[in-house]
Amino acid sequence: MTIKSFIPPKRTLMGPGPSDVSERVLQALARPTIGHLDPSFVGMMDEMKSLLQYAFQTGNDLTFPVSAPGSAGMETCFVNLVEPGDKVIVCQNGVFGGRMKENVERCGGVPIMVEDAWGEVVDPNKLEAALKANPDAKVVAFVHAETSTGVQSDAKTLTELAHQHDCLVIVDAVTSLGGTPIKVDEWQIDAIYSGTQKCLSAPPGLSPVSFSARAADVIKSRKSKIQSWFLDLSLVMGYWGGGAKRAYHHTAPINNLYGLHEALVILQEEGLENAWARHAFYHQALRAGLEAMGIRFLVKEAHRLPQLNAVTVPDGVDEAAVRQTLLQDYGLEIGAGLGALAGKVWRIGLMGHACNENNVLYCLEALDKVLGKMNAPIKAGTAVVAAQEVLAKQAV
Ligand SMILES: *Cc1c(COP(=O)(O)O)cnc(C)c1O
């Protein structure tokens, strides 16, 4: 049999990422591939830098997209800033903090763990205690928006504490960028990485990063060679930072960069503040519907991420069967729980382009029908009305 072209089914992506990619971004991806050193492409790269500086709210010169997904942005921060023997305080309150620990160990660093329960924020008091107990620590690393639990930690306060103890900070903003406020310069974050497939709604495969001048100086004065050739910033910058004289480092993922460029143009058109407000607003509508049904949130109200709603599975419900039916009958993807939360929660994303009125109502209606059919202990028929009441209050 001859294998034919792959045509993906139509889906609505309301999981932990990827999120729905808009028609405009899809069209940008389909534009003709040109050379990665073509002057016209280089002009696009300069724009990309300004667009990312806007998204991160920074003037950092060292701001560009790493040619690989969010995990590679994480690794870029660690391999460049952590040398063998360096002490790194890693705050963990979910899956991604655990990966930071792995990164520190693989760089030959010594991780000092500050642990909080999954579903809780990183506790600044615990961080402060760890900083006092480890005056020789060099870096503090934490996840701003923990996608595994739907929690947002206080990046500003954690960064201030780290600086009071003369540490650099590495911040995971994969799920926060474009969805909730991040102010790299105002908060004086030293190194930050994100992803494209969450609130920016571009396809996966790129990781925007930004480094402060202070972080760049630390990298320049390293004693040991960076163990990763591909992610070594001093080499990558020959391409991304070279101004008019860009030198070949690796072949940039050209069409994927067109997609990110378009997604960032869309963000600029909407305005960052408006994008943050939109995420907050539709989260309130979704929340009203879920709560009317009797579904509870995992996270305390003050710490919830609008773009990632972790809710507890009603008693006696087979959570995997629900997700399967949503996908089969409604083409709707929501996320399962990870690690300690597997089987216990669903993660409903309202990210970027997917964060809109239609999706809120569609998801509530689908959940209502599917759970109702299973005789789950919910108040059927109430969710959509409750959400509509919130939606009627304000047009975004
Ligand atoms: C998705 C995610 C990552 C990893 O990004 P990939 O693009 O999947 O490599 C890292 N951190 C957080 C908080 C994430 O949500």
PDBQT file of the ligand as one rigid body, heavy atoms in Angstrom, charges set to zero:
ROOT
HETATM    1  C1  LIG A 401       5.934  22.662  28.423  1.00  0.00    +0.000 C 
HETATM    2  C2  LIG A 401       6.879  23.066  29.492  1.00  0.00    +0.000 A 
HETATM    3  C3  LIG A 401       8.258  22.848  29.415  1.00  0.00    +0.000 A 
HETATM    4  C4  LIG A 401       8.895  22.077  28.309  1.00  0.00    +0.000 C 
HETATM    5  O1  LIG A 401       8.690  22.613  27.069  1.00  0.00    +0.000 OA
HETATM    6  P1  LIG A 401       8.816  21.691  25.771  1.00  0.00    +0.000 P 
HETATM    7  O2  LIG A 401       8.544  22.651  24.659  1.00  0.00    +0.000 OA
HETATM    8  O3  LIG A 401       7.794  20.612  25.917  1.00  0.00    +0.000 OA
HETATM    9  O4  LIG A 401      10.186  21.154  25.726  1.00  0.00    +0.000 OA
HETATM   10  C5  LIG A 401       9.051  23.329  30.441  1.00  0.00    +0.000 A 
HETATM   11  N1  LIG A 401       8.530  23.984  31.490  1.00  0.00    +0.000 NA
HETATM   12  C6  LIG A 401       7.206  24.190  31.623  1.00  0.00    +0.000 A 
HETATM   13  C7  LIG A 401       6.689  24.921  32.810  1.00  0.00    +0.000 C 
HETATM   14  C8  LIG A 401       6.345  23.744  30.625  1.00  0.00    +0.000 A 
HETATM   15  O5  LIG A 401       5.031  23.935  30.736  1.00  0.00    +0.000 OA
ENDROOT
TORSDOF 0
